[in-house]
Amino acid sequence: MCAAWPAAVANPQHRLDVHGAPPVLVLNSLHDPATAHSWARNVARQIPCGVLLTYNGWGHGVTDRSECTLAAVSRYLTDLRPPRPGTHCPAVPPTGREATAASPATETVW
């Protein structure tokens, strides 16, 4: 959807130009409803020091989806050490708010 259409885009997409940066951790869910996993792969590929961590489940925002994602993010933030390229964290059943949103509606039968 183009919010300003038919006006020209003020900030058009372009290839990333990242040089001399520390390691960059890119996180994405394999089944993200807002940002396709292919987009995250493309971003990580354009950053020479970029590493993509894939959460093999659903959802947008995966930092605290599982112990695996949380440990990887914590290690990156404290030691600036991203996981190895190609690292995947397994999907886990949703908890809390996510579980309620993911559960099908129940019907009471009398």
C-alpha positions, 0 to 999 in steps of 0.5 A: 500500500502506498500511503502517499500515492500518487505522490513520489516516495520520499524515502524509496527502498535502496540497497543497504550500504553498511561498512565498518559496523560491528556484527549486526543481528537480524531476527525474523520469524519464518512465519511472520505476518508483517515482514516476510522471511525473504526480506530478512534474508535479503537484509542480512545478505546485504550487510557484510557483518549481518547474521540472520537468526530465524525463529521457526515459528509464527509471529512478529517480534521474536526476541523473547519467543523462546529460550533459544531466541532470548539467549541469542539476543542476550549474548549478542547484546552483552558480548556482541556475539551473534549466533553462527550464520544459518542458526534456527531456533525451534518453534515453541507453543505460544504462551500468555497473550499469544496463546489466547490470540492463537486459540480457536474460538470455543463454542458452548454446546447445551 
